[in-house]
Every structure is written in structure tokens, then in C-alpha cells.
Amino acid sequence: MLALNTGFGGDQVHMLRTAVSLINGHFEPFLKLLKGPGTNPGSLIAVLTAGPIAITHDYRSAMIVVLIEHILSLIILLKVAKAVFGPQSAVYVMILFWMNPFRMYNGSILWEPAFLTIAAVVQLYALYQQREEAKFWPSFLIGLSFLCTIQMHNSWLLLFFSTLMLVWRKLVRLDYRGVVAGMALASLTLIPTALFLIRREPLVFDEQQTVGYFGKGLVTVVPTLKSFVYCVGLGGFDVVRELKESTIGPAAYRPWIIFLQLLCVVSVLISVVANFWYYRPLFTIGILKRFRAQEDHATTPEERWIRDYVLSFVVALLMCAALAPSYLQGWQVVLAAPAMLFPVLAWATKRWERTTKEPRATVSAFSYVAAQCCVIVSIFLAHSAFNRSPGIPSVIDPQKHAALMPYIPLKP
């Protein structure tokens, strides 16, 4: 429902322009070409979206591809979670991942972050399969997902740094023949970009411009510290900003929106508790020793590997926040979201479930899901991203964007 009512703005112009260009037989060399840091090379997203748009003549039909990707992500995540924490973890994966308002919001808008979740989950699965020995096909998936992510969003460095750290610590063994083969396949959609650069054609920059410089987060400090907030916030359903922007409707709804923001804060506090429990066995220095658990709850090699995997993403998030030319925003950390669910997932399956009596556990789980549903419905009803305005979208110039008009159904 969110995707069916998704609005049309600047990001949708970029997505539709490349898809329509491919429908007309021309590969666009760039998804976006900005004057500041933010260029996305390649035609991958155009290849993924052109088919549904050509069939339906409706830009929203491209969300079918996103839905399929997210369903596959859920299946893969369930497979890994059950292998690590047992079959009882499936319910919590459904709650923490599939019902998460953060995933639903970012995955229901036709923009680049909607396509990223599958890349993060495929990387997790491929790395998990190579804990002890290198394998060709999992390595192939790593090379494929890495180069595909470069073409979709600039947050690809999250995958790069996290994988690099695991390889450096010898927690993963890669078959580099598979990595090269995967990257070779993904590079096919980079051919238009390569030809464009070889011909040295003039670059026509988009009006949008990213202001900043590499390393801005490290210099200004605050963005780097903000990465730690995302490390725990992604374990809950931190969509406080999205709720704040949900301003459509009577002013009487504002107390309700504030109440939902408080529920988001509560979910993040639950994540804080879970993360503290999850990392407590690692506290070995200074005053933190008093918080050290008597025994490590990660009792199997698989559980210890998953914890190292999550830590690799924590460090990758810190590094990306330090290097980023702009302040870190929610849509820039979509790739980290699946990894940051594992502390809460481990806490729920190994701590909370075993210490909470059955009636209370069931009521708590249903209450958590009910809160998520209230947040999702409220964003759907009151956020401008899911409330299309009647007539031609304000970002569309009928003359300049004449080629796009047949694919934009107008709301009466």
C-alpha cells in the first residue's frame, strides 16, 4: 500500500529518466551525475526497473522489483538466523526485520536505498558460508553484490569496509576467482559509463549538488559520533524523523504523532539494553570490567562469528561516517540495518525469551508489533512521500520532461 501511493519527487525523476531512456533503446551512463560527491555510475537500476515500467506505463510498477528483492532478503535472513539461533528465531526475524517501519519506509519509495537491502543480506549469507573455507559461488555473490551496490548508492563502502575487516581478521576466506567472476558479471551494466568516459563526452551535471568534502565527519566529530546512535537505533524502529515529517492532516493528530515518536524511543531503548547485553562479555578494560558477564552467551562458533560480523559493520559505519562529505542520514545506513538487528535478535532468543513467562512474552510481542503497525499506518496517512498531490507533480516540467509524462499517472 505504501509503494502504490508513493509520491513523485527529485529521486523519482532520476529513476524514471534512466528507465525511460532504456525503454527507448539508450543506456544512460549515470543514474545521477552531481557536481559534488554523489555520482552513481552504471545502468543497473535502469535494467531492473525498465521492464515493469514499460509494461504498465506507471513508474510505481518498478516497486514490484523492490518487493521481490525484500522477500528474497527475508528468506535469506531467515535461513542464516535459524542456522545460528535455531528455528525459534524465525518469529523475531519477522518482527524485527519484516515488520520494521524503517525497512518499510525506505523500501516503499522509488529511490536508490529501496534496492540496497538485498545486497546487504546476500553479503551476509555469502560471508557466513565461507567462515572456514573459501567457496567459489559465495565469493561470486560477494563480488556481484559489491559492484552492483556501487551502481546503486554511495553507501557501498559499508560493504567494502565490513568485508575487508573480516578478511583481515581471517574470519572469512574468499575465493578470489569467484569475486572476480561476480564483479565481471556486474560490470556489464558499467559498459555505458566506460564508453561515455572513453569518448570524453561533456558531462551534464544535475542541478542537485552535494555540499561537503571527504572527511567532514571526522573534522566536525558529531557525524562520527552519530554513527553509534544508528548502531543501536537500527535495532529498534527509529523513524522519529519520518514521523516528525508526517504533517498531513488535522493539527489534532499531532499528540498522536508525538506518542508514536515516544514508542520509537522505547524501541530504541530496548535495543540499547539488548546491545549492552550482547557486547557485555567483551568488556575487559577499566571500569567496564564490572559489567562483564560471568559467561559468554555466544556459546557456539556460529554465534561468535555473527558477533564479529556485527562488530565489523559497527566499525564500517564509524569509518563511513568519518569519511562522508555530509551528515549521516537514515537512508544512508540501509545497508547496515540487517546486521544491527542481530544483537536484539540474540537477546530475544537467548535472554528475554528464557526469562519471561509465556503469557507476558506473548503480550509483549503482540504489543511491539501493534506499535509497529500504528507507526506504519500513521506514516502512510500523514507523510508527504505517500500522499501524491493532484495534477502534474511540482518537479515535472511538461516540456522538459515530455518523455516521462506517459509514465506518470496523474492523480485526479
N, C-alpha and C positions, 0 to 999 in steps of 0.2 A: 504493500500500500504506500509506503514511504517513497519507493522508487517510482511508482506510477504517477505520483503528484510532484515529482522533483521539478524545481524551477529551472529557469534558463538565465545564466549569467556569463561572466567572462570565461570561466573554465569550460563551460559547455560550448562556447563559441570555438575554442581551440579544438576540443574533441570532435565536434561536428565538422569543422572545416577540414580536418585531415581525413575523416571518414568519407565525406562527400567527394573530396579530391580523388580518393582511391576508387570510389564508385564510378567516377568519370575517367578512370584509367591512368591516373597520375599519382605516384608515390611522393608524399611530402617528406623532405629530408629531416625536418624537425617537427616535434609536437609543439614545442614552444621555443621561441628564439628571443631571449630577453637581453637587454643591454647590460644588466647586472648579472650576478651568478644565478643561474636558474635554467639554463638551456637543456632541453631533453632531446637527444638525437634519436634517429630511427623512426620506423613506421609501424612499430609493433602494435600500439593501441589502435591505429587505423585498421590494421589487419583484423584485430579482434572485434571491432565494432561495426565495420562497414557492412558485413553480411546482414545482420538483423535490421540495420537502418535502411538498407537497400530494399529489403523485402517489405517492410512495414511503412516506410516513408515517415517514420516517427523517431526522433532522437532518443526517446525514452526506452525504445526496444533494446538498445545496447546494454541496458541493465540486466538483460537475460544472461549475458556472458558473466557479469559480476555475480549474479545469483548462483550460477553453476560453479564458479570458482569458490564461492564461500561454502557451498555444500561439500565440495571436494575437500576443502580445508577442514571442515568439521569431521569428515570421515577419517582423514589422515591424523588429525589431532586425537580423536578417539582411539585410534589404533596405538599411537605412542603412549597415551595416558594409561590405557589398560595394560600395556606391556610393563609399565613402570609401577603403577599404583594398584593394579588389579581392576577387575570388572566393576567394582562399586564406584570407581571414579567417573564412570560414564555420565551419571546424573549430574555431577558437579561440573563436568565439561559443558554439558548442555546449558547449565545455569550461568556459568562464568564466561563462557565464550559465545554460544549461540544467542542467548537472551541478553547479552551485554549491550546497553544503549550506545556505548562508544563504538562498537562494531557496526551496529545498525545505522547509526548516524553517518559515519564515514563511508559505509558500504551502500548507502542508498542515494547518493548524489553522483551524478555522472561527472566524475573528475578522477585524476590520477590515483589518489590514495585508495579509491574503491577497489583497484586491481592489485593491491600490494599484499593482501593477507595470504593469498595462495603461495606467494614467493617465500614468505617467512616460514610457513608451515612445511613446505616442501624442503626447505633448507634444514629444518629441524629433523624431519624424517630421514633425509639423506645422511646427515651427520650422525644421527643415532645408529644407523645401520653400519657405520664404519668406526665404531668405538674400538674395536680390536684389530680389524684388518681392513685394508683398502679393497674396495669393490668398484668395478667399472661403472655399473649403472647408477648407483647412488652418487658417485663422483660426477657422472654425466648430468644428473639432475642439479647438482650444485653449480656447475658451470653454466647450465641453461638458465637457472633461476637468477643467477648473479647478473648475467649480461642482459636478461630481459628486464630486470629491475632498473638497471642503468637507463634503459629506454623509457621507463615509466615515471620515475621520480628520483629526485636528488638525494633522498634518504638511503640510497643503495649502500652508502658507506657503513650503515649499521650491520648489514650482512657481511660486508668485507672485513670489518674490524673484529666482529664476533668469531667468524670462521678462522681468521688469522690467529687469534688468541688461542683457540682450541688446538689448532695445528702446532703452534709454537710450544704449547704445554704438552704436546704428544698425547692429547686426549682424543684425537681424531687422526686417522690415516687416510690419505687421499690417493686415489689412482689418477695421476695427472693426465694420463691418456684420456680418461673419461671426462675430466674437467675441460680439456682442450676440445674434445668432440662436442660437448654440450655448448661451449661458447661458440664453436664454429656454426652449429645449427642456429643459435640465437642471432648470430651476426648477419644472417641473410637479410633481416629487416633493417640492417645498418648500411646495406649497399647503396640505397638512395642518398644517404648522408655522405658516404665516401665519394660517390660520383659528383655530388654537389661541390664538395671541397676540392676535388681534383680539377674540376672545370673552373674553379675560382670565381663562381658567380657572386654577384653582390648580395650581401646579407641585408634582408629587410627585417629590422627589429620590430617587435611588438611594442605597443605603447606602454604596456605594463613594464615596470622596472623594479628590480630588487635593489634596495639601497643597503649597502653594507660592505664588509671586507672580511676575508678569511681570517679567522682567529678572533673575531669580535667578541664571541662568548668568553674566551679566555681573558681578554683585556678588561671587559666590563664585569666579569665574575658572576653576576646574577644569573645570566642564562645557563652557565655551567652548573650552578647550584640547583637551578630549576630542574635539571635532568633527574636529580634524586627524587624530586616530587613526583615526576612521571613514573619512576620505578615503583612507587607504592600506589600512585593514583590509578595506573592501568590495571591493578589487581582488583579494583572496585569498578564502579561505573561513574567515573569522573567526567560528567558532562555539564558541570556547573555553568561554564561559559555558554554552552549551547542553550541551556535553559534561560540564562540571562538575556539572550538574544531572541527568546520566544516572546515577542511583544505584540503579536497579532491577537486581537480580541479585547473584551472589556477590561477596564482597569481593575474590576473586582477579582479578576483571575490572578492578580499579582501575588496576594498572600499564598495562593495555591502553588505558584511557581517557586516562591521562597521556601515553602515547605518541602517541595521536591528537591531543591538545592540542598537543604539540610539532610535529606535522605541520601543524596550523593556523598555528602561529607561523612555520614555514618558508614557508608560502604567503604570509603577510603580508610576510615579508622579501623574497620575490620581488617582491611588489607595491611595496615600498619602492624597490627597485632600479629597477623599471620607471618609477615616478613620478619618481624623480630624473632618469633619462634623458629622460623626457617633457618635464619642465619646465626642463631644464638650459639650453636656448637662451634662456630668458627671464631668466637670472641676469645682471644688468647693474650691480649696485651692490656696493660694498665688496669684502669678501673672497670673495664668491660669484663674482666675475668670473673667478677662476682655474678655476672649474668650467664655465665657459661653453663650449659646443660650438663647434667651428670653423664648422660649417654647421648651419642649422636643418633638422632632419629632416622637419618639416612642409612638404613641398615643393609641395603643391597647395593651392588656396584651400579645398577641402573639408576637408583635414586641419587647416588653420589654424582654420577655423570650428569644427570639433569640439573643438579645444583650448580655444577661447574658451567654448564651451558647457560643457565640464567645469569650467573655472575659475568660471563663473557659479554652478555648483552648489556649488563649494567655498566661495564667499562666502556663498551662501544657507544652507549648512549652518552656517557660522560665526555668521551672524545669528540663525538659529533657535535654536542652542544658547545664545546670549547672552540671548534673549528668553524662552526656555522657563521655565515655573514649576517644572520638575522636572529632574533629571539626565537627560541624553540616554541612551536605551537603543536596543538594536538594532532593535526593531520600529518605532521612530520615524523611522528613516532608510531605510526600504524604498524610498521614492521616489527617493532619491539613488543607490541601488545600480546601476542601469543606466549612469548617467553615469560612475561611478567605475570601471567596467570598461574604459573606453576607453584610459587610459594603459597598462594591461597589454596590451590588445589591440594597440595601436600598437607597443609594444615587441616583442611576439611576432612580428608580421608584418614589421616593418621593421628590427629589430635582431637578435633571438635567432635567428629562422629563417634569416637570411642568413649568420650567423657560426657556426652549429652544423652539423656534418656530419650527413648523413641518418640513419645508424643511431642515433647518440646523440640526435638530435632526436626520433625515433620512440619510443625507450625512455623518454625524459624525459616525453613527452606521455602515454604509457600509464601511467607511474608516477604522474603527477599525477592522472589520472582514477581510478586504483586507490585512491589515498589518499582522494579524494572519496567513492568508493563505501564504503570502510571506515567513514568518518565517518558517512555517511548511515545505513548499516545499524546501526551502534552506537547512534545516537540513536533509531532506530526500536525497537530491542530494549530499551533501558535508560532512556529518558526517560519521565517520568510523563505527558507530554502525549499520548503514543501508546500508553499502556497503560491501558485502561479497567478500572476496578475492577468486580467482580461486584456485581449488585444495583443499587439506586437510587443515582445519583450523590449525593455528600455535600452538594452545593449545592442539591439539589432537596428542597423540602418538598411531599410528595404532596398536601396540602390547598391550600397557597398556589399551587402550580404545577400544579394539576389539569389545566388546559387544555393544558399542554405534555407531559404524560405519554404520550399516544398516539404522540408523535413521537420518543420516546427509547427505542430498543430496549435492553432490559436484557441485560447480559452474564451468562450462566449462571455 
